[in-house]
Structure formats: C-alpha cells, structure tokens
Amino acid sequence: MTKVLDLNYTDARLFFLKEESYFNFDLPHYFVFGNLLQLVSNQLNGQGISTFYSTTHQGGQTTRHFPAEYEDVNYKFLNNKDGKFAWRPFQLIHPALYVSLVNKITEQENWNAIISRFTQFQANPKIRCYSIPIRSDTDQSDKATSVGQWWQTIEQQSLELALKYEYVLHIDISDCYGSIYTHSIPWAIHTKTTAKAQRKNFQLVGNVIDKHLQDMSYGQTNGIPQGSVLMDFIAEMVLGFTDLELSDKIQQDNIQDYEIIRYRDDYRIFSNNPQTAEHITKLLTEILIELGMRLNAQKTIVSNNVIKNSLKSDKLYWISSKKGAKSIQEHLLIIHKLSEEHPNSGSLSKALSKFYNRIKGISETYQNITVLVSILVDIMFKNPRTYPIASAILSKLLSLILDNNKKNDLLNLIYQRFEKIPNTGHIKIWLQRLTIKLDRQRQYSEKLCEKVNVPALQIWNSDWLENNLKNIIEQTPIIDEAIIAGIDVVITSEEIELFKTEYDYSEQTAE
C-alpha cells in the first residue's frame, strides 16, 4: 500500500480520478462513473473550469454564469443513521467541479506545497495520524486496505501503548465534515496570516479549493461534501492543521506525558494522569472552536483500562457472547442482539457476512422465511451500515419463496417499513437492487433509482456550463446495462464484499 502523500503529482491525479476515489460509499455495481470522469477530464484538458462557464446575451449585454449561483450542483442523497431522525448526507460531486479540483490540487507546484505542509502537520511524533488516504498495491480495494490499516495501526498501537500509559481518553468531533469552515482550508495550507492577507489570490491552492467547495454548495462556506476520498483528503488538511496547532499549545504548556493517535475525527489521548488528558482535550476544544467545529461530548470516554478500551466495544461484546447457533433463526437472533447492543458497528456487518456465507448455498429451508425477513429488516432499520450485506441476505431468503404473490407481499411490507422513517434514499437504492431482476419497473422515490430506468433524468445541475461539456455530463451513461443484464436475482458476495479474500481482523491467530 502507498499513502497518497508518497505519490508524485501525476500518480496522485490518477489516484483521485479513479472511480473508487470519486465515491467511497456503497452503491450497487451497475452505477459507474469512471467513463464519465475520463471524458470530462479529456474535455477540460488541463484548462481552468471557468473557461467552460456558460453565458447569455440579452440587450447587448453578456452575462456569465457561475456554479455558486445555482442550487443542486452536487447530487445529495440522505442516509438515515438510526431508524429515527438522525441522518447523514452523501454527495456525488458534480463531475466537472470534481475533475477541475483534482487537476488544481495535483498541479506540480500545488501538490508539492500540500506535501510540504503535511510534513509540518506530522512533525510531532507524539501526535500520529493514520487516516491519510491509501492506494492499494494489491488486488484488494483501497477501502479494504484502509480497513486493514485501521487494525494494524490504531488498534494494535493502542494495545502497545498500554505498556507506557495508564489512561486513555476517547473523543471525536461532532459532525466533522458538515462543520468544516471552508476558509479554514487556505489557513491550513498557507497559515492563517498569509491566507487572510491574500484571500483573493487564486494562485494559492487553498483559495482554489475553498472556491471549488463554495461552487458546489450555492456559495456556502460551512461544510464540505461527504462521500469521496478527495474530500477525506481535504478534511485531513484541516485536521492536520488542528494537530499542528495542538502540538504548539501542548509545547507552550510544557506537557510531556502524553501520546495521541488520530484516525480522521477520532482521537485517542494517552497519559499517566487523567488530568493531563483532560487538559489536552481543553486545548483541542479551543482550537476546534476557532475552526467552527466542536467535540462530541456524548462520546467522550476516559478509562484506566487501556487494553479494554483499545478494542472497540462491539468487538469485545461479540467475542465474549457469540456461540454456535443450531438453527438459522437462532443465529439471526443472536446477531439481532448484537445490533441492539452495538448498533451500526463493524462487528455487526462482519456477523451478517458470516450469516450470509452460511445460507448462500442452501436451496431450501424448513425455517419460517417471513420470520427471518422480519428479524433481518429490523436489523437493517436501525443499522444503515448493513444495507448492502443485509440486502444480499434478503435476496437469498426471497429466492427460497416460490410463490410470487407471497414474495411481492413481503417486498411491499419491507418497503412500507422503511417508508416510516425519513431520509431513506440509500436503502431505496439497495431495495431496487434487490428487486431489479424481479420487477425492473418497481418504483422507488429516490432520484438515483429513477435514473436506472430514465437515463435522460439529470442528477446534477449543469446549467452553468457551456453546451459541449454540459452535453458530456448529461448524456454519458452512469448506469451500466451490461452489468444489470449479468447480475442474478440473488446478490452475490462479489457485489458486496469488502475483502477479496476472507480476512477476519477480529479473530487474529498466531501462525
């Protein structure tokens, strides 16, 4: 694996222009964006995006149009987080703005400036960040490699630090991406003094990033889009700047007894004195307030059991409570209990994957399938992270029902269950995958679902673009009909698996 910071500017551009980097949330495989990104890149041909702004002529005057003047430039869809009223917005960034931003960031001079700044962010060996995007150098996906990196670094190093420290304090930032102040990005790259003095200087890459982000969001300066590796990297610019500011404050207060491990917006502060850890938290809070962010008080945990709190609580629970289940229903009920104790956890997704592997080869069962579906849908209802794997399990269970009327009745009940909660665009996309080979025309009130059957439907507002580039974006398919033709009624493990080969990070064994 290779950290993006270790790539040269040309390889970094190729990395960010990959489809896998453009969106890193779960969509069915027939959504494809690689060809569109390539065509847009060819059309831009290294030119600035402003070259392609549209104009209108009226009364002898020419009016130039800017993306920040238009709503819905990016496509947003919502993911319910808890089966109630909490939700997370994912975004598919407008392809023209995405490619333009990648091009600007990876110009040689700009890329070198960014790399140099990250070197300063990481100068303090006692504050270590492990969430810089990674390029996989094997057949594993970048995402799978990042998950492996989490186990090998965050969890394992936390366990090692139990030899040195008696206390660990866990904290995270509340709504990190939604809270980032876009002007803080040039502060991070160029220092606050320089950025404020030259806020109109678009030779500074920080100002270019800030401008692109505002263009994506109707001129707003609060929040950055969530759902791409590029935005993860931009978030790391602000969080790295936070690390640097925190390091300076710690040094000013002459604090020595500490180490900090950060993964994106999650912090683990180690010390032999809980007051030291709390003091560092106070310093971090002051820095975040200046950047428009705040800590999540409800998730702040201090413990004198470093070993126990170095492992995720869901993993500890699952290791201690799982047992052999004789029947499929008993097995699913045990997983349901895990979902109640540790909702939306990695262990829950892993447990469902093992359940799927158990049932995927069966051709009949004496179990009550309606009951199994009911239990599974209840798990999905409160655990959006499970949508892909749970949809695969649902597809297998439904395939065991030979009566089409009964199958349709169950599908209607599933849909009605999810209609009871707000912001369910993501689950509707997966429900469509579940039914696409059974009933292609089944209606789902989500624009991406409608796009599957209505290719001319536009999901990005491109009215600010001149016709040639606009036509590329509006006419290039993002639904691959060949993939739809080739998939089965039952969702295969290849469609939803993270790792190419099964590798269970929760069950490490000595070789």
RODO-2510 file (C-alpha; in nm, 4 decimals, decimal comma):
residues 511
     n   res          X          Y          Z
     1     m     0,0000     0,0000     0,0000
     2     t     0,1091     0,3588    -0,0616
     3     k    -0,0040     0,6711     0,1195
     4     v    -0,1302     0,9409    -0,1125
     5     l     0,1316     1,1757     0,0350
     6     d     0,4012     0,9461    -0,1030
     7     l     0,2688     0,9730    -0,4590
     8     n     0,4065     1,2223    -0,7089
     9     y     0,1665     1,4738    -0,8569
    10     t     0,0882     1,2691    -1,1684
    11     d     0,0161     0,9500    -0,9724
    12     a    -0,1885     1,1491    -0,7213
    13     r    -0,4052     1,2791    -1,0067
    14     l    -0,4636     0,9269    -1,1362
    15     f    -0,5494     0,8124    -0,7836
    16     f    -0,8122     1,0800    -0,7225
    17     l    -0,9646     1,0393    -1,0690
    18     k    -1,0333     0,6701    -1,0072
    19     e    -1,3981     0,5767    -0,9719
    20     e    -1,3221     0,4259    -0,6306
    21     s    -1,1939     0,7636    -0,5116
    22     y    -1,4857     0,9594    -0,6597
    23     f    -1,7337     0,7909    -0,4272
    24     n    -1,6499     0,5637    -0,1325
    25     f    -1,9951     0,4739    -0,0034
    26     d    -2,1839     0,1615    -0,1064
    27     l    -2,3782     0,1587    -0,4331
    28     p    -2,4762    -0,1397    -0,6493
    29     h    -2,2147    -0,2211    -0,9125
    30     y    -2,4252    -0,1039    -1,2051
    31     f    -2,3661     0,2583    -1,1010
    32     v    -2,0489     0,3524    -1,2904
    33     f    -1,8713     0,6869    -1,3069
    34     g    -1,5235     0,6059    -1,4395
    35     n    -1,6007     0,6703    -1,8064
    36     l    -1,7756     0,9987    -1,7262
    37     l    -1,4803     1,1233    -1,5213
    38     q    -1,2420     1,0325    -1,8033
    39     l    -1,4500     1,2111    -2,0687
    40     v    -1,4776     1,5220    -1,8511
    41     s    -1,1028     1,5130    -1,7881
    42     n    -1,0376     1,4877    -2,1618
    43     q    -1,2678     1,7829    -2,2294
    44     l    -1,1126     2,0030    -1,9616
    45     n    -0,7671     1,9067    -2,0890
    46     g    -0,5987     2,0880    -1,8010
    47     q    -0,7886     2,4143    -1,8542
    48     g    -0,9486     2,6009    -1,5656
    49     i    -1,3168     2,5305    -1,5058
    50     s    -1,4025     2,8982    -1,5567
    51     t    -1,3186     2,8533    -1,9265
    52     f    -1,6317     2,6410    -1,9550
    53     y    -1,8821     2,8697    -1,7796
    54     s    -2,1916     2,9429    -1,9869
    55     t    -2,3004     3,2893    -2,0933
    56     t    -2,6238     3,4506    -2,2026
    57     h    -2,6676     3,7542    -2,4249
    58     q    -2,9522     3,9965    -2,3762
    59     g    -2,9952     4,3636    -2,4624
    60     g    -2,6398     4,3914    -2,5868
    61     q    -2,5021     4,2634    -2,2576
    62     t    -2,3267     3,9356    -2,1912
    63     t    -2,3882     3,7650    -1,8593
    64     r    -2,1504     3,4975    -1,7378
    65     h    -2,2885     3,2227    -1,5148
    66     f    -2,1121     3,0809    -1,2102
    67     p    -2,1801     2,7479    -1,0376
    68     a    -2,2148     2,9143    -0,6956
    69     e    -2,5279     3,0869    -0,8301
    70     y    -2,7053     2,7527    -0,8821
    71     e    -2,8641     2,5080    -0,6420
    72     d    -2,8265     2,1293    -0,6696
    73     v    -2,4900     2,1416    -0,8440
    74     n    -2,3827     1,8356    -0,6459
    75     y    -2,6232     1,5463    -0,6083
    76     k    -2,7173     1,4796    -0,2467
    77     f    -2,8950     1,1810    -0,1056
    78     l    -2,9655     1,1025     0,2559
    79     n    -2,8793     0,8070     0,4722
    80     n    -3,0769     0,7546     0,7916
    81     k    -2,8365     0,6746     1,0756
    82     d    -3,0535     0,5286     1,3498
    83     g    -3,4029     0,4480     1,2262
    84     k    -3,5244     0,7757     1,3772
    85     f    -3,4328     1,1325     1,2907
    86     a    -3,0533     1,1289     1,2663
    87     w    -2,9204     1,1323     0,9113
    88     r    -2,6042     1,1735     0,7068
    89     p    -2,5916     1,3396     0,3635
    90     f    -2,3801     1,1720     0,0980
    91     q    -2,2870     1,3651    -0,2145
    92     l    -2,1904     1,2806    -0,5682
    93     i    -1,9834     1,5851    -0,6579
    94     h    -2,0546     1,7477    -0,9933
    95     p    -1,8077     1,5740    -1,2291
    96     a    -1,6795     1,8984    -1,3835
    97     l    -1,6035     2,0527    -1,0451
    98     y    -1,4577     1,7265    -0,9168
    99     v    -1,2161     1,6851    -1,2079
   100     s    -1,1272     2,0553    -1,2003
   101     l    -1,0480     2,0393    -0,8286
   102     v    -0,8374     1,7254    -0,8702
   103     n    -0,6465     1,8918    -1,1546
   104     k    -0,5752     2,2022    -0,9483
   105     i    -0,4661     2,0138    -0,6363
   106     t    -0,2343     1,7896    -0,8373
   107     e    -0,0569     2,0584    -1,0370
   108     q     0,3095     2,0035    -0,9561
   109     e     0,3654     2,3259    -0,7626
   110     n     0,0404     2,2945    -0,5698
   111     w     0,0950     1,9280    -0,4863
   112     n     0,4463     1,9988    -0,3607
   113     a     0,3122     2,2794    -0,1394
   114     i     0,0485     2,0468     0,0073
   115     i     0,3033     1,7698     0,0715
   116     s     0,5352     2,0195     0,2392
   117     r     0,2570     2,1403     0,4663
   118     f     0,1633     1,7855     0,5684
   119     t     0,5269     1,7317     0,6669
   120     q     0,4824     2,0177     0,9143
   121     f     0,1493     1,8769     1,0360
   122     q     0,3197     1,5474     1,1189
   123     a     0,6373     1,6864     1,2734
   124     n     0,5426     1,5959     1,6321
   125     p     0,5995     1,2181     1,6719
   126     k     0,3700     1,2162     1,9756
   127     i     0,0673     1,3089     1,7614
   128     r     0,0189     1,0462     1,4943
   129     c    -0,2442     1,0448     1,2211
   130     y    -0,3399     0,7196     1,0494
   131     s    -0,6208     0,8316     0,8209
   132     i    -0,4321     0,9693     0,5215
   133     p    -0,5901     0,8068     0,2113
   134     i    -0,4159     0,4929     0,0876
   135     r    -0,3675     0,3449    -0,2587
   136     s    -0,3767    -0,0327    -0,2578
   137     d    -0,0878    -0,2001    -0,4379
   138     t    -0,2605    -0,5417    -0,4439
   139     d    -0,5912    -0,6738    -0,5786
   140     q    -0,7616    -0,5529    -0,2609
   141     s    -0,9618    -0,2326    -0,2937
   142     d    -0,8294     0,0910    -0,1468
   143     k    -1,1162     0,0777     0,1026
   144     a    -1,0304    -0,2758     0,2149
   145     t    -0,6663    -0,1787     0,2532
   146     s    -0,7691     0,1174     0,4683
   147     v    -0,9715    -0,1115     0,6960
   148     g    -0,6688    -0,3365     0,7312
   149     q    -0,4596    -0,0314     0,8105
   150     w    -0,7007     0,0540     1,0910
   151     w    -0,6431    -0,2832     1,2577
   152     q    -0,2682    -0,2807     1,2092
   153     t    -0,2181     0,0720     1,3396
   154     i    -0,4926     0,2211     1,5559
   155     e    -0,5963    -0,0870     1,7491
   156     q    -0,2599    -0,2575     1,7694
   157     q    -0,0659     0,0559     1,8611
   158     s    -0,3267     0,1419     2,1226
   159     l    -0,2692    -0,2006     2,2780
   160     e     0,1059    -0,1436     2,2740
   161     l     0,0673     0,1919     2,4492
   162     a    -0,0874     0,0119     2,7473
   163     l     0,2729    -0,0658     2,8445
   164     k     0,3512     0,3053     2,8765
   165     y     0,0286     0,4709     2,9872
   166     e    -0,2407     0,4047     3,2465
   167     y    -0,5177     0,6190     3,0970
   168     v    -0,6767     0,6698     2,7572
   169     l    -0,9338     0,9344     2,6662
   170     h    -1,1511     0,8815     2,3565
   171     i    -1,3077     1,1829     2,1866
   172     d    -1,4385     1,2714     1,8446
   173     i    -1,5610     1,5755     1,6538
   174     s    -1,9343     1,6259     1,6167
   175     d    -2,0495     1,6357     1,2523
   176     c    -1,6938     1,6931     1,1336
   177     y    -1,7496     1,7252     0,7565
   178     g    -2,0660     1,9297     0,7991
   179     s    -1,8872     2,1727     1,0327
   180     i    -1,5647     2,2413     0,8439
   181     y    -1,5359     2,6104     0,7597
   182     t    -1,4127     2,6237     0,4006
   183     h    -1,1958     2,9315     0,4663
   184     s    -1,0004     2,7201     0,7184
   185     i    -0,8562     2,5180     0,4280
   186     p    -0,6347     2,8028     0,2998
   187     w    -0,5481     2,8744     0,6646
   188     a    -0,4309     2,5151     0,6960
   189     i    -0,2198     2,5105     0,3795
   190     h    -0,0759     2,8632     0,3814
   191     t    -0,1055     2,9683     0,7509
   192     k    -0,3873     3,1856     0,8743
   193     t    -0,1891     3,5097     0,8410
   194     t    -0,0983     3,4538     0,4760
   195     a    -0,4414     3,3251     0,3800
   196     k    -0,6267     3,6191     0,5353
   197     a    -0,3909     3,8689     0,3731
   198     q    -0,4300     3,7073     0,0296
   199     r    -0,7855     3,5758     0,0330
   200     k    -0,8441     3,6846    -0,3303
   201     n    -0,5180     3,5392    -0,4603
   202     f    -0,6150     3,2318    -0,6617
   203     q    -0,2535     3,1407    -0,7154
   204     l    -0,2834     2,9942    -0,3647
   205     v    -0,4148     2,6386    -0,3913
   206     g    -0,6004     2,6761    -0,0604
   207     n    -0,8118     2,9548    -0,2085
   208     v    -0,8765     2,7423    -0,5178
   209     i    -1,0037     2,4564    -0,3000
   210     d    -1,2193     2,6974    -0,0979
   211     k    -1,3694     2,8412    -0,4185
   212     h    -1,4490     2,4981    -0,5620
   213     l    -1,6213     2,3938    -0,2402
   214     q    -1,8367     2,7072    -0,2421
   215     d    -1,9201     2,6455    -0,6091
   216     m    -2,0532     2,3037    -0,5099
   217     s    -2,2828     2,4354    -0,2382
   218     y    -2,4570     2,7513    -0,3609
   219     g    -2,1799     2,9753    -0,2239
   220     q    -2,1965     2,8410     0,1322
   221     t    -1,8791     2,8302     0,3413
   222     n    -1,9897     2,5811     0,6074
   223     g    -1,9348     2,2124     0,5448
   224     i    -1,7694     2,0011     0,2778
   225     p    -1,9286     1,7149     0,0787
   226     q    -1,9083     1,3705     0,2340
   227     g    -1,8595     1,0549     0,0334
   228     s    -1,5308     1,0728    -0,1611
   229     v    -1,1633     1,0041    -0,0950
   230     l    -1,0836     1,3523    -0,2276
   231     m    -1,2959     1,5115     0,0454
   232     d    -1,1417     1,2801     0,3047
   233     f    -0,8054     1,4199     0,1983
   234     i    -0,9256     1,7804     0,2146
   235     a    -1,0657     1,7141     0,5630
   236     e    -0,7189     1,5876     0,6590
   237     m    -0,5762     1,9275     0,5641
   238     v    -0,7891     2,0958     0,8304
   239     l    -0,7428     1,8162     1,0837
   240     g    -0,3670     1,8142     1,0215
   241     f    -0,3646     2,1888     1,0838
   242     t    -0,5507     2,1157     1,4079
   243     d    -0,2775     1,8658     1,5026
   244     l    -0,0132     2,1316     1,4408
   245     e    -0,1955     2,3932     1,6480
   246     l    -0,2496     2,1409     1,9269
   247     s     0,1178     2,0448     1,9231
   248     d     0,2151     2,4122     1,9656
   249     k    -0,0234     2,4603     2,2579
   250     i     0,0953     2,1416     2,4285
   251     q     0,4547     2,2566     2,3904
   252     q     0,3699     2,6005     2,5295
   253     d     0,2180     2,4352     2,8372
   254     n     0,5222     2,2070     2,8687
   255     i     0,3180     1,8857     2,8673
   256     q     0,5383     1,5785     2,8239
   257     d     0,3368     1,2819     2,9492
   258     y     0,1138     1,2063     2,6507
   259     e     0,0721     1,0451     2,3099
   260     i    -0,2160     1,0981     2,0676
   261     i    -0,3416     0,8703     1,7916
   262     r    -0,5901     1,0189     1,5461
   263     y    -0,7967     0,8489     1,2789
   264     r    -0,9839     1,1193     1,0921
   265     d    -1,2005     1,2928     1,3570
   266     d    -1,1488     1,0273     1,6282
   267     y    -0,8812     1,0949     1,8898
   268     r    -0,7204     0,8696     2,1491
   269     i    -0,5217     1,0628     2,4079
   270     f    -0,2897     0,8507     2,6248
   271     s    -0,1352     0,9676     2,9530
   272     n    -0,0449     0,8508     3,3016
   273     n    -0,2527     1,1296     3,4516
   274     p    -0,6213     1,1746     3,3620
   275     q    -0,5937     1,5475     3,4320
   276     t    -0,3270     1,5724     3,1609
   277     a    -0,5542     1,4059     2,9082
   278     e    -0,8399     1,6352     3,0062
   279     h    -0,6146     1,9414     2,9768
   280     i    -0,5145     1,8382     2,6244
   281     t    -0,8849     1,7962     2,5449
   282     k    -0,9466     2,1515     2,6661
   283     l    -0,6717     2,2805     2,4349
   284     l    -0,8168     2,0856     2,1435
   285     t    -1,1629     2,2259     2,2127
   286     e    -1,0312     2,5822     2,1947
   287     i    -0,8643     2,5120     1,8580
   288     l    -1,1728     2,3472     1,7112
   289     i    -1,3971     2,6377     1,8129
   290     e    -1,1766     2,8700     1,6066
   291     l    -1,2291     2,6374     1,3094
   292     g    -1,6065     2,6153     1,3514
   293     m    -1,6026     2,2625     1,4980
   294     r    -1,6725     2,1111     1,8381
   295     l    -1,6188     1,7857     2,0239
   296     n    -1,8974     1,5362     2,0710
   297     a    -1,9461     1,5452     2,4489
   298     q    -2,1638     1,2325     2,4460
   299     k    -1,8812     1,0210     2,3047
   300     t    -1,6056     1,1405     2,5381
   301     i    -1,4778     0,8454     2,7411
   302     v    -1,1846     0,8332     2,9840
   303     s    -1,0645     0,4985     3,1141
   304     n    -0,7846     0,3488     3,3194
   305     n    -0,8216     0,0168     3,1326
   306     v    -0,6187     0,0905     2,8225
   307     i    -0,6301    -0,2667     2,6928
   308     k    -1,0076    -0,2930     2,7132
   309     n    -1,0658     0,0490     2,5629
   310     s    -0,8169    -0,0029     2,2825
   311     l    -1,0574    -0,2568     2,1345
   312     k    -1,3933    -0,1476     2,0007
   313     s    -1,6724    -0,2314     2,2436
   314     d    -1,8730    -0,4138     1,9766
   315     k    -1,5794    -0,6439     1,9072
   316     l    -1,5351    -0,7256     2,2761
   317     y    -1,9067    -0,7934     2,3087
   318     w    -1,9145    -1,0219     2,0047
   319     i    -1,6029    -1,2136     2,1079
   320     s    -1,7479    -1,2779     2,4527
   321     s    -2,1078    -1,3542     2,3552
   322     k    -2,1084    -1,5359     2,0230
   323     k    -2,1845    -1,9039     2,0297
   324     g    -2,2737    -2,1783     1,7909
   325     a    -2,6313    -2,1495     1,6710
   326     k    -2,8023    -2,4688     1,5616
   327     s    -3,0765    -2,3082     1,3556
   328     i    -3,0669    -2,0229     1,1060
   329     q    -3,3277    -1,8326     1,3075
   330     e    -3,1299    -1,8685     1,6310
   331     h    -2,8184    -1,7474     1,4516
   332     l    -3,0016    -1,4391     1,3214
   333     l    -3,1496    -1,3649     1,6637
   334     i    -2,8004    -1,3634     1,8160
   335     i    -2,6965    -1,1093     1,5507
   336     h    -3,0113    -0,9086     1,6280
   337     k    -2,8999    -0,8923     1,9921
   338     l    -2,5594    -0,7642     1,8776
   339     s    -2,7344    -0,4957     1,6706
   340     e    -2,9208    -0,3753     1,9794
   341     e    -2,6119    -0,3679     2,1996
   342     h    -2,3781    -0,2156     1,9394
   343     p    -2,5730    -0,0570     1,6543
   344     n    -2,4102     0,0215     1,3213
   345     s    -2,0846    -0,1448     1,4260
   346     g    -1,8195    -0,3195     1,2236
   347     s    -1,8780    -0,6420     1,4162
   348     l    -2,2427    -0,6360     1,3113
   349     s    -2,1533    -0,6169     0,9417
   350     k    -1,8998    -0,8949     0,9896
   351     a    -2,1535    -1,1151     1,1703
   352     l    -2,4043    -1,0667     0,8882
   353     s    -2,1360    -1,1583     0,6334
   354     k    -2,0770    -1,4865     0,8145
   355     f    -2,4519    -1,5485     0,8234
   356     y    -2,4721    -1,4851     0,4501
   357     n    -2,1903    -1,7330     0,3888
   358     r    -2,3851    -1,9875     0,5938
   359     i    -2,7046    -1,9609     0,3890
   360     k    -2,5865    -1,8701     0,0398
   361     g    -2,5539    -2,2325    -0,0701
   362     i    -2,8880    -2,3640     0,0548
   363     s    -3,1703    -2,4377    -0,1869
   364     e    -3,4497    -2,4882     0,0670
   365     t    -3,5206    -2,4464     0,4362
   366     y    -3,7870    -2,5513     0,6826
   367     q    -3,7459    -2,2229     0,8674
   368     n    -4,0226    -1,9625     0,8563
   369     i    -3,8798    -1,7268     0,5949
   370     t    -4,1216    -1,4468     0,6820
   371     v    -3,9896    -1,4526     1,0391
   372     l    -3,6296    -1,4465     0,9148
   373     v    -3,7098    -1,1496     0,6901
   374     s    -3,8803    -0,9708     0,9775
   375     i    -3,5762    -1,0119     1,2043
   376     l    -3,3364    -0,9029     0,9300
   377     v    -3,5381    -0,5948     0,8312
   378     d    -3,5464    -0,4885     1,1962
   379     i    -3,1657    -0,5063     1,1993
   380     m    -3,1468    -0,3004     0,8796
   381     f    -3,3975    -0,0459     1,0093
   382     k    -3,1598     0,0863     1,2736
   383     n    -2,8259    -0,0012     1,1132
   384     p    -2,7684     0,1671     0,7739
   385     r    -2,4140     0,0350     0,7595
   386     t    -2,5614    -0,3104     0,6965
   387     y    -2,7692    -0,2208     0,3907
   388     p    -2,5507    -0,3957     0,1271
   389     i    -2,4889    -0,7223     0,3147
   390     a    -2,8430    -0,7324     0,4567
   391     s    -2,9845    -0,6775     0,1067
   392     a    -2,7793    -0,9741    -0,0143
   393     i    -2,9233    -1,1893     0,2659
   394     l    -3,2747    -1,0678     0,1822
   395     s    -3,2251    -1,1571    -0,1833
   396     k    -3,1253    -1,5114    -0,0835
   397     l    -3,4192    -1,5537     0,1561
   398     l    -3,6658    -1,4242    -0,1030
   399     s    -3,5242    -1,6630    -0,3635
   400     l    -3,6390    -1,9516    -0,1409
   401     i    -4,0022    -1,8376    -0,1745
   402     l    -4,1604    -1,9983    -0,4792
   403     d    -4,4965    -1,8227    -0,4520
   404     n    -4,4548    -1,4910    -0,6392
   405     n    -4,7581    -1,3356    -0,4705
   406     k    -4,6126    -1,4091    -0,1279
   407     k    -4,2775    -1,2717    -0,2428
   408     n    -4,4381    -0,9483    -0,3639
   409     d    -4,6354    -0,9134    -0,0411
   410     l    -4,3134    -0,9391     0,1573
   411     l    -4,1400    -0,6835    -0,0650
   412     n    -4,4286    -0,4416    -0,0151
   413     l    -4,4110    -0,4873     0,3629
   414     i    -4,0357    -0,4227     0,3585
   415     y    -4,0801    -0,1044     0,1561
   416     q    -4,3623     0,0173     0,3820
   417     r    -4,1466    -0,0417     0,6885
   418     f    -3,8735     0,1867     0,5585
   419     e    -4,1230     0,4477     0,4429
   420     k    -4,1997     0,5105     0,8112
   421     i    -3,8641     0,6786     0,8688
   422     p    -3,7270     0,9925     0,6996
   423     n    -3,4214     1,0235     0,4765
   424     t    -3,4064     0,6714     0,3327
   425     g    -3,2575     0,7343    -0,0113
   426     h    -2,9695     0,4942     0,0480
   427     i    -3,1845     0,1959     0,1454
   428     k    -3,4121     0,2560    -0,1544
   429     i    -3,1110     0,2208    -0,3831
   430     w    -3,0394    -0,1201    -0,2299
   431     l    -3,4043    -0,2247    -0,2318
   432     q    -3,4020    -0,1520    -0,6033
   433     r    -3,1018    -0,3809    -0,6447
   434     l    -3,2992    -0,6417    -0,4527
   435     t    -3,5920    -0,6221    -0,6955
   436     i    -3,4312    -0,5151    -1,0235
   437     k    -3,4286    -0,8689    -1,1687
   438     l    -3,7757    -0,9435    -1,0342
   439     d    -3,9509    -0,6238    -1,1423
   440     r    -3,7364    -0,3663    -1,3225
   441     q    -4,0174    -0,1086    -1,3206
   442     r    -4,0895    -0,1175    -0,9470
   443     q    -4,0967     0,2468    -0,8348
   444     y    -3,8717     0,3958    -0,5657
   445     s    -3,8895     0,7614    -0,4651
   446     e    -3,5168     0,8284    -0,4944
   447     k    -3,3649     1,0089    -0,7918
   448     l    -3,0789     0,7634    -0,8399
   449     c    -3,3348     0,4827    -0,8530
   450     e    -3,5350     0,6728    -1,1142
   451     k    -3,2144     0,7272    -1,3135
   452     v    -3,1832     0,3498    -1,3578
   453     n    -3,4961     0,3439    -1,5750
   454     v    -3,4914     0,7008    -1,7097
   455     p    -3,1404     0,7629    -1,8496
   456     a    -3,2274     1,1207    -1,9525
   457     l    -3,3008     1,2194    -1,5917
   458     q    -3,0372     1,4654    -1,4709
   459     i    -2,8941     1,4316    -1,1215
   460     w    -2,6527     1,7267    -1,1405
   461     n    -2,7425     2,0863    -1,2263
   462     s    -2,5150     2,1765    -1,5199
   463     d    -2,6926     2,4922    -1,6393
   464     w    -2,3823     2,6962    -1,5570
   465     l    -2,1736     2,5040    -1,8144
   466     e    -2,1264     2,5653    -2,1861
   467     n    -2,3001     2,3158    -2,4111
   468     n    -2,0156     2,0806    -2,5068
   469     l    -1,9158     1,9933    -2,1511
   470     k    -2,2769     2,0051    -2,0359
   471     n    -2,3737     1,7519    -2,3021
   472     i    -2,0959     1,5148    -2,1974
   473     i    -2,2215     1,5191    -1,8395
   474     e    -2,5881     1,4907    -1,9301
   475     q    -2,5511     1,2237    -2,1994
   476     t    -2,2803     0,9914    -2,0659
   477     p    -2,4465     0,6871    -1,9041
   478     i    -2,3803     0,6214    -1,5364
   479     i    -2,5898     0,3026    -1,5388
   480     d    -2,4211     0,0012    -1,6974
   481     e    -2,6894    -0,2100    -1,8627
   482     a    -2,4421    -0,4918    -1,9297
   483     i    -2,3863    -0,5286    -1,5555
   484     i    -2,7607    -0,5320    -1,4905
   485     a    -2,8039    -0,7984    -1,7564
   486     g    -2,5325    -1,0114    -1,5970
   487     i    -2,6356    -0,9990    -1,2310
   488     d    -2,8539    -1,2596    -1,0635
   489     v    -3,1698    -1,2299    -0,8576
   490     v    -2,9575    -1,3240    -0,5558
   491     i    -2,6971    -1,0604    -0,4735
   492     t    -2,3575    -1,2319    -0,4811
   493     s    -2,0785    -1,1899    -0,2293
   494     e    -1,8657    -1,0309    -0,5037
   495     e    -2,1130    -0,7414    -0,5232
   496     i    -2,0962    -0,6525    -0,1567
   497     e    -1,7732    -0,7952    -0,0180
   498     l    -1,5010    -0,5650     0,1087
   499     f    -1,2084    -0,8072     0,1048
   500     k    -1,1159    -1,0192    -0,1963
   501     t    -1,0180    -1,2989     0,0393
   502     e    -1,1774    -1,3598     0,3751
   503     y    -0,9683    -1,1979     0,6445
   504     d    -1,1176    -1,1573     0,9873
   505     y    -0,9471    -0,8825     1,1838
   506     s    -1,1417    -0,9739     1,4954
   507     e    -1,0011    -1,3278     1,5077
   508     q    -0,6257    -1,2959     1,4695
   509     t    -0,4389    -1,6226     1,5204
   510     a    -0,0714    -1,6961     1,5574
   511     e     0,0941    -1,8597     1,2610
***
